[in-house]
């Protein structure tokens, strides 16, 4: 767009309007080989397998509960994870898991830098997968650059359609796998194919398909640089003992592409041959030789590329390496003693993070394995507080909720303690009042019963307890729960 010429006496010239945002420059990383690239492939396969396969795993919980191993049942407000079942009132377990996840990120970052970003982040995993598809269709780095710069031809159109088509299929599978976590996977799959699934399922798949395709296929490194807050937070997590990908400039500078000739002419040069192999493989398009940068996700692909060049030129590996700022300063000063990896990782800071993280995990595990699967809740009738009877007794009404958190029906015995002469009866049920009342609780559900408690009119309000005990086969002791209540009389 043109703007008005600021100098009316000068010839009319076109002045480009400044842009608020810089246009994205496409990055075409070269396929790498090496230890870290192999580890990334293995972790990628593992992560994708966990994500896509988990909803199809089965776990037998009996005939009264779903058999999907991992299920977020929003309709019934349950979360199933293999042998663990979380109810809405137990949401503090989810909060505990989120706290553990945060501490885990702090622990990993303080120990090995942005390893989460480089290997385990979903953005990294799916972007790696999309780039693999791109290389299979468009070719490696040089072929991709040529294809990008050439005009539109039938071959380019064919490759673009094929690449984006495969990307969309992967994105569709990603969105489809996500909804399987919220319903029985085989049943939902049939409903989706036959068009009988709920509208929200199709909407969720559409949204996740669009976001996966956009973030992993089109935006890629921009997500990490501009959208993700973690690169900015990590600065507070790193210290001089944190492992991170570092270019050892004390060894590599000055660079020279003609190192052998320079050495023969007694010209001092470093080990870096300025081949730009580290830049070519970087998925973020940065030059690690410029020092620590916000864009670096420490995927270590530049280490693989540089080590391969060092091996070809007959030099020692490690020009680019995982190291700490303290070791970097030490090596730069001439001290090249090797510090064991265990000493780099196990430091007071990381040990504190690990101790807190493990303590929370062990406490949650103990709570989950030792928790009661029975809960009793009692609510007194608000109006009337009591009803005088012709027999001279007083009756109070209560809403008793029995929460059976076991995936099988159970029978319980309800009685009172601290209220002499009290009898119980279920409202609307046949039979005479008795000191105890049997309650049948359905599996994995709440049974609500309105209970009428009758007792002698011995004075004003009295405090007592409702006691709920499980009736087991053979008389073995079962679970029990109690809750305090108030019995109102005429003198209240």
C-alpha positions in Angstrom: 0.0 0.0 0.0 1.2 3.5 -0.8 1.2 6.4 1.6 1.4 10.1 1.0 4.9 11.4 0.0 6.3 13.3 3.0 8.3 15.6 0.7 6.0 17.4 -1.8 9.0 18.9 -3.6 10.6 15.5 -4.3 9.5 13.3 -7.2 6.6 11.0 -6.4 7.9 7.7 -5.1 6.2 4.7 -3.6 6.7 4.4 0.1 6.0 1.0 1.6 3.8 1.1 4.7 5.5 -0.5 7.6 4.1 -3.9 8.7 3.0 -4.6 12.2 3.9 -8.3 11.9 6.7 -10.0 10.1 5.7 -12.5 7.5 6.6 -16.1 8.2 9.7 -17.4 6.5 9.2 -21.1 5.7 11.7 -23.4 7.4 12.8 -26.6 5.6 14.8 -28.7 8.1 17.0 -31.4 6.7 16.5 -35.0 7.8 19.0 -35.9 10.5 20.6 -39.0 11.7 22.2 -39.8 15.1 21.6 -40.7 18.7 19.2 -37.9 19.5 17.2 -38.3 16.2 16.8 -42.0 16.9 15.6 -41.3 20.4 13.1 -38.7 19.0 11.7 -41.3 16.6 11.3 -43.9 19.3 9.6 -41.4 21.6 7.4 -40.2 18.8 6.2 -43.7 18.0 5.6 -44.4 21.7 3.7 -41.1 22.3 1.5 -41.6 19.3 0.8 -45.2 20.2 -0.3 -44.2 23.7 -2.5 -41.5 22.4 -4.2 -43.5 19.6 -4.4 -46.9 21.3 -5.3 -46.0 24.9 -9.1 -45.5 24.3 -9.3 -49.1 22.9 -7.7 -50.8 26.0 -10.2 -52.8 28.1 -10.3 -53.2 31.9 -12.8 -55.5 33.6 -14.7 -53.7 36.3 -17.6 -56.1 36.5 -21.0 -56.1 34.9 -22.1 -52.8 36.4 -19.3 -50.5 35.2 -17.7 -49.6 31.8 -14.8 -51.8 30.7 -12.9 -49.0 28.9 -9.5 -48.7 30.7 -9.3 -44.9 30.4 -12.7 -43.1 30.3 -13.8 -39.6 31.1 -17.5 -40.2 31.6 -19.0 -36.7 31.6 -22.6 -37.9 31.5 -22.2 -39.8 34.7 -19.5 -37.6 36.2 -16.8 -40.2 36.5 -13.2 -40.6 35.6 -11.9 -44.1 35.1 -8.2 -44.9 34.9 -7.7 -48.7 35.0 -8.4 -49.7 38.6 -8.9 -46.1 39.8 -12.3 -44.4 39.7 -12.6 -40.7 40.5 -15.9 -39.1 41.6 -16.8 -35.4 41.3 -16.2 -34.9 45.0 -12.8 -36.4 44.6 -11.6 -33.8 42.2 -8.7 -33.0 44.5 -6.9 -36.0 43.0 -7.0 -34.3 39.6 -5.7 -31.1 41.2 -2.9 -33.2 42.7 -2.0 -34.6 39.3 -1.9 -31.1 37.8 0.4 -30.0 40.6 2.6 -33.1 39.9 2.7 -32.2 36.2 3.8 -28.7 37.0 6.5 -29.8 39.4 7.6 -32.4 36.8 8.1 -29.7 34.3 10.2 -27.7 36.8 12.2 -30.8 37.6 12.9 -31.7 34.0 13.7 -28.1 33.0 16.1 -27.6 35.9 17.9 -30.9 35.2 18.0 -31.1 31.3 16.6 -27.8 30.1 13.8 -27.8 27.6 13.7 -31.6 27.1 9.9 -31.5 27.3 9.8 -29.1 24.4 12.3 -31.0 22.4 10.9 -34.5 22.8 7.5 -34.8 24.6 5.4 -31.7 23.8 2.4 -32.6 21.6 3.3 -29.7 19.3 6.8 -31.2 18.8 5.5 -34.8 18.3 2.8 -33.9 15.7 5.1 -31.4 13.9 7.7 -34.1 13.6 5.1 -36.4 12.2 3.9 -33.8 9.7 7.5 -33.0 8.6 8.1 -36.7 8.0 5.1 -36.8 5.7 6.4 -33.7 4.0 9.8 -35.3 3.3 8.2 -38.5 2.0 6.2 -36.5 -0.6 8.3 -33.4 -1.4 11.7 -34.7 -0.7 14.4 -33.5 1.7 15.5 -30.0 2.4 16.9 -29.0 -1.0 14.0 -30.6 -2.9 11.6 -28.7 -0.7 13.3 -25.4 -1.3 13.3 -25.9 -5.0 9.6 -26.9 -5.0 8.8 -23.8 -2.9 10.6 -21.4 -5.2 9.3 -22.8 -8.5 6.0 -21.8 -10.1 2.8 -23.8 -10.0 3.1 -26.9 -12.1 1.2 -30.1 -12.4 3.8 -31.9 -10.3 3.8 -29.2 -7.6 0.0 -29.2 -7.5 0.0 -33.0 -7.1 2.5 -32.9 -4.3 0.7 -30.1 -2.5 -2.7 -31.9 -2.7 -1.1 -35.2 -1.5 0.8 -33.6 1.4 -2.1 -31.5 2.7 -4.5 -34.4 2.2 -2.4 -36.7 4.4 -2.0 -33.9 6.9 -5.8 -33.6 7.1 -6.2 -37.3 7.5 -3.7 -37.3 10.4 -5.5 -34.3 12.0 -8.9 -36.0 11.6 -7.5 -39.2 13.3 -6.1 -37.0 16.1 -9.5 -35.3 16.7 -11.3 -38.6 16.4 -9.0 -40.3 18.9 -9.7 -37.6 21.4 -13.4 -38.0 21.5 -13.0 -41.7 22.1 -11.7 -40.9 25.6 -15.2 -39.5 26.5 -17.3 -42.5 25.5 -17.1 -46.2 24.8 -14.7 -46.2 21.8 -16.2 -49.1 19.7 -19.7 -47.9 20.2 -18.8 -44.3 19.4 -16.9 -45.3 16.3 -20.0 -47.0 14.9 -22.1 -44.0 15.8 -19.7 -41.6 14.1 -19.6 -43.7 10.9 -23.3 -44.1 10.7 -24.1 -40.5 11.5 -25.8 -41.3 14.8 -23.2 -39.7 17.2 -24.1 -36.5 19.1 -23.5 -33.2 17.4 -20.9 -32.2 20.0 -18.8 -35.2 19.0 -18.6 -34.1 15.4 -18.0 -30.5 16.4 -15.1 -31.5 18.7 -13.5 -33.6 15.9 -13.9 -30.7 13.5 -12.2 -28.2 15.9 -9.3 -30.6 16.8 -8.8 -31.4 13.2 -8.5 -27.7 12.3 -6.2 -27.0 15.2 -3.9 -30.0 14.6 -3.7 -29.2 10.9 -3.0 -25.5 11.5 -0.6 -25.8 14.4 1.5 -28.8 13.3 1.2 -28.3 9.6 1.1 -24.6 8.9 2.3 -22.7 11.9 4.9 -25.1 13.4 7.7 -23.1 15.0 5.5 -20.0 15.4 3.5 -21.9 18.0 6.7 -22.3 20.1 8.0 -18.8 19.5 4.8 -16.7 19.8 2.0 -18.7 21.3 3.6 -20.9 24.0 4.5 -19.2 27.3 7.0 -21.9 28.3 10.0 -20.4 26.5 9.6 -17.3 28.6 9.0 -19.2 31.8 12.0 -21.5 31.4 14.5 -18.7 32.0 13.5 -18.8 35.7 13.8 -22.6 35.8 17.4 -22.8 34.4 20.5 -22.3 36.4 24.2 -22.6 35.8 24.0 -26.4 36.4 21.1 -27.1 34.0 22.0 -29.2 31.0 21.2 -27.4 27.7 22.4 -27.6 24.1 25.5 -25.4 23.8 27.9 -24.4 21.1 31.4 -24.4 22.5 32.7 -21.3 20.8 36.0 -21.5 22.8 36.8 -24.5 20.6 35.0 -23.7 17.4 36.0 -20.1 16.8 37.3 -18.7 14.5 35.4 -20.6 11.9 36.9 -21.6 8.6 35.7 -23.6 5.6 39.3 -24.2 4.6 40.6 -25.4 7.9 43.3 -27.7 6.5 44.8 -24.9 4.3 44.6 -22.5 7.2 46.4 -24.9 9.6 49.0 -25.6 6.9 49.6 -21.8 6.6 49.8 -21.6 10.5 46.7 -19.5 10.6 44.8 -20.1 13.9 41.3 -21.5 13.3 38.7 -23.3 15.4 37.2 -26.7 14.9 34.0 -25.3 13.3 34.2 -25.7 9.5 31.2 -23.4 9.0 29.2 -26.1 7.1 25.9 -24.9 8.5 24.8 -28.5 9.1 23.5 -27.5 12.5 21.4 -24.8 11.0 20.0 -27.0 8.2 18.6 -29.7 10.6 17.1 -27.2 13.1 13.3 -27.3 13.1 13.2 -23.8 14.5 15.5 -22.4 11.8 18.1 -20.9 14.3 21.9 -20.9 14.4 22.9 -22.5 17.8 26.3 -20.9 17.3 24.8 -17.5 18.1 24.3 -18.6 21.8 21.3 -19.5 23.9 18.1 -18.4 22.2 14.4 -18.4 23.1 13.5 -20.3 20.0 15.8 -23.3 20.9 13.8 -26.3 22.1 16.9 -28.4 22.8 15.9 -31.2 20.5 19.7 -31.8 20.1 19.4 -32.5 16.3 22.2 -30.0 15.8 24.4 -32.2 18.1 23.9 -35.2 15.8 24.6 -33.1 12.7 27.8 -31.5 14.1 29.1 -34.8 15.5 28.7 -36.4 12.1 30.8 -33.5 10.5 33.4 -33.8 13.3 33.7 -37.5 12.6 34.2 -36.9 8.9 36.9 -34.3 9.5 38.7 -36.4 12.0 38.0 -34.2 15.0 36.6 -34.9 18.4 32.9 -34.8 18.8 31.2 -32.4 21.2 31.7 -29.1 19.4 27.9 -28.7 20.1 26.9 -30.7 23.1 24.6 -31.0 26.1 26.4 -29.2 28.8 25.9 -26.7 31.7 26.8 -23.1 31.8 29.2 -23.9 34.7 31.0 -26.6 32.6 31.1 -24.2 29.6 32.9 -21.6 31.7 35.2 -24.2 33.2 36.1 -25.7 29.8 36.6 -22.2 28.3 39.1 -21.6 31.1 41.0 -24.7 30.2 39.7 -27.2 32.7 38.4 -30.1 30.6 37.8 -32.6 33.5 34.7 -34.6 32.8 31.9 -34.3 35.4 29.8 -37.5 35.7 26.2 -37.1 34.4 24.8 -38.2 37.7 26.4 -35.3 39.5 25.0 -32.9 36.9 21.4 -34.1 37.3 21.3 -35.0 41.0 21.8 -31.6 42.7 20.1 -30.0 45.7 17.6 -28.2 43.5 16.6 -31.2 41.5 16.5 -33.4 44.5 14.1 -31.0 46.3 11.8 -31.0 43.2 12.0 -34.8 43.0 11.3 -35.2 46.8 8.2 -32.9 46.6 7.0 -34.5 43.4 7.4 -38.0 44.8 5.8 -37.1 48.2 2.7 -35.8 46.5 2.5 -38.9 44.3 3.0 -41.3 47.2 0.4 -39.4 49.3 -2.1 -39.6 46.5 -1.5 -43.2 45.9 -1.9 -44.0 49.6 -5.2 -42.0 49.7 -6.5 -43.7 46.6 -5.7 -47.3 47.7 -6.9 -46.7 51.3 -10.0 -44.6 50.7 -13.5 -45.7 51.7 -15.9 -46.6 48.9 -18.9 -45.6 51.0 -20.2 -42.1 51.9 -23.3 -41.1 53.9 -25.0 -37.7 53.7 -27.9 -36.7 55.9 -30.1 -33.6 55.5 -32.9 -32.7 58.0 -36.3 -31.6 56.7 -36.6 -27.8 56.9 -40.3 -27.7 57.4 -41.7 -29.0 59.6 -38.7 -29.5 62.0 -40.7 -32.1 63.9 -44.2 -33.7 64.1 -45.8 -34.6 67.4 -47.6 -37.9 67.4 -50.7 -39.0 69.3 -48.6 -41.6 71.1 -46.6 -38.8 72.8 -43.6 -39.4 70.6 -42.0 -37.0 68.1 -41.1 -37.7 64.5 -38.3 -36.0 62.5 -37.8 -36.4 58.7 -34.3 -36.8 57.1 -33.1 -37.2 53.5 -30.5 -39.9 53.7 -28.1 -40.3 50.7 -26.0 -43.4 50.5 -23.1 -43.2 48.0 -22.0 -46.6 46.9 -18.7 -46.1 45.0 -18.3 -49.8 44.2 -19.3 -51.2 40.8 -21.7 -53.8 42.3 -24.9 -53.5 44.4 -24.6 -53.5 48.1 -27.0 -53.7 51.1 -26.6 -51.5 54.2 -28.1 -51.3 57.6 -28.9 -47.9 58.9 -29.3 -47.2 62.7 -29.0 -44.5 65.2 -26.6 -43.9 68.1 -27.2 -41.5 71.0 -31.0 -41.3 70.6 -32.5 -43.9 73.0 -35.7 -45.5 71.9 -35.5 -44.3 68.4 -37.1 -46.2 65.5 -36.7 -45.7 61.7 -38.9 -46.2 58.7 -38.7 -45.3 55.1 -41.3 -42.8 54.0 -44.0 -44.5 51.9 -42.8 -48.0 52.7 -44.9 -50.7 54.3 -44.1 -52.2 57.6 -43.7 -51.0 61.2 -40.9 -48.7 62.4 -37.8 -50.6 63.7 -34.5 -49.8 65.4 -32.7 -50.4 62.0 -33.5 -49.9 58.4 -32.1 -51.8 55.4 -31.1 -49.8 52.4 -30.2 -51.4 49.0 -27.7 -49.2 47.1 -27.3 -49.6 43.3 -23.8 -50.1 41.9 -21.6 -47.0 41.5 -24.6 -44.7 42.3 -26.3 -42.7 45.0 -29.4 -44.1 46.7 -31.6 -41.4 48.2 -34.2 -42.4 50.9 -36.4 -40.2 53.1 -36.1 -41.6 56.6 -38.5 -40.9 59.4 -37.1 -41.1 62.9 -39.4 -41.5 65.8 -38.3 -41.0 69.4 -39.8 -40.2 72.8 -40.4 -36.5 73.4 -37.7 -36.2 76.1 -36.9 -32.5 75.6 -35.5 -30.0 73.1 -33.0 -30.7 70.3 -30.7 -33.7 70.8 -27.6 -34.6 68.9 -27.1 -38.1 67.7 -25.4 -40.1 64.9 -26.7 -42.0 61.9 -24.6 -45.2 61.4 -24.5 -47.0 58.1 -23.0 -50.5 58.0 -22.5 -52.8 55.1 -24.3 -56.2 55.3 -21.8 -58.8 54.0 -22.1 -62.4 53.1 -21.0 -64.6 56.0 -21.0 -61.8 58.5 -17.6 -60.5 57.7 -17.0 -56.8 58.7 -17.8 -54.5 55.9 -17.4 -50.7 55.3 -19.2 -48.3 57.6 -19.8 -44.6 57.9 -21.4 -42.3 60.3 -22.6 -38.7 60.3 -23.9 -36.4 63.0 -27.5 -35.1 63.0 -30.0 -33.2 65.3 -33.3 -34.4 66.5 -35.8 -31.6 67.2 -38.5 -31.7 69.9 -41.4 -29.5 71.1 -39.3 -27.3 73.4 -37.0 -26.1 70.6 
